C-alpha cells in the first residue's frame, strides 16, 4: 500500500465522526483509533493494537502506517486499515 492518501469524506455514526481516506489503489481506509471507537472499546487504540498483534499474519497486509495532519497542525504517525 502506498502512503498517498486523500480524505474523501467524513461521516457521522452516532456520536462518532469517521474520516474515510482513499489511496491510489482505490482502497478505502479508516484509522485504527476510529475502528476501535466504532467498536466501542474502552481503550480503542490499544485494543486494536492487541488485536493486530494477535492476527498480524492477516492484518499486516490490510494496514498501512503513515503520517496524518492532526487538528493541532502537527503530523502524527497513524495506522490505517482497509
C-alpha positions as CSV (number, residue, x, y, z in Angstrom):
1,X,0.0,0.0,0.0
2,X,1.1,3.5,-0.7
3,X,1.0,6.4,1.7
4,X,-0.6,8.8,-0.8
5,X,-3.9,9.3,1.0
6,X,-6.7,11.7,0.3
7,X,-9.5,12.4,2.7
8,X,-12.6,11.6,0.7
9,X,-15.4,12.1,3.2
10,X,-16.3,12.4,6.9
11,X,-19.4,10.5,8.0
12,X,-21.0,10.5,11.4
13,X,-22.1,7.3,13.1
14,X,-24.0,8.1,16.3
15,X,-21.6,10.4,18.1
16,X,-18.5,9.3,16.2
17,X,-17.1,11.3,13.3
18,X,-15.1,9.0,11.0
19,X,-12.7,10.1,8.3
20,X,-12.6,7.9,5.2
21,X,-9.3,8.0,3.2
22,X,-8.7,6.8,-0.4
23,X,-5.3,5.7,-1.8
24,X,-4.1,5.4,-5.4
25,X,-5.0,1.6,-5.3
26,X,-8.7,2.6,-4.8
27,X,-8.7,1.3,-1.2
28,X,-10.8,3.0,1.4
29,X,-9.1,3.3,4.8
30,X,-10.0,4.2,8.4
31,X,-7.7,4.8,11.3
32,X,-7.1,2.3,14.0
33,X,-8.5,4.6,16.6
34,X,-11.7,5.2,14.6
35,X,-12.3,1.5,14.2
36,X,-11.7,0.9,17.9
37,X,-14.1,3.8,18.8
38,X,-16.8,2.4,16.4
39,X,-16.5,-1.0,18.2
40,X,-16.9,0.9,21.5
41,X,-13.7,-0.3,23.1
42,X,-12.7,1.5,26.3
43,X,-9.1,2.0,25.0
44,X,-9.7,1.9,21.2
45,X,-6.1,2.3,20.0
46,X,-4.5,-0.1,22.4
47,X,-7.3,-2.7,22.0
48,X,-6.9,-2.6,18.2
49,X,-3.1,-2.8,18.6
50,X,-3.6,-6.0,20.6
51,X,-5.9,-7.5,18.0
52,X,-3.4,-6.6,15.3
53,X,-0.6,-8.3,17.2
54,X,-2.6,-11.5,17.7
55,X,-3.6,-11.6,14.0
56,X,-0.5,-10.0,12.4
57,X,-0.3,-12.5,9.6
58,X,-3.8,-11.4,8.5
59,X,-3.8,-7.7,9.3
60,X,-0.3,-6.6,8.2
61,X,-1.4,-6.7,4.5
62,X,-4.6,-4.7,5.3
63,X,-2.8,-1.9,7.1
64,X,-0.5,1.0,6.4
65,X,1.4,3.3,8.6
66,X,1.5,7.0,7.6
67,X,1.6,10.5,9.0
68,X,-1.7,12.4,9.1
69,X,-2.2,16.0,9.9
70,X,-4.0,16.5,13.2
71,X,-6.2,19.3,14.3
72,X,-3.3,20.8,16.2
73,X,-1.5,21.3,12.9
74,X,1.1,18.6,13.6
75,X,1.6,15.3,11.7
76,X,1.4,12.1,13.7
77,X,2.2,8.5,12.8
78,X,-1.1,6.8,12.3
79,X,-2.1,3.2,11.4
80,X,-5.0,2.8,8.9
81,X,-6.8,-0.3,7.7
82,X,-8.6,-1.1,4.5
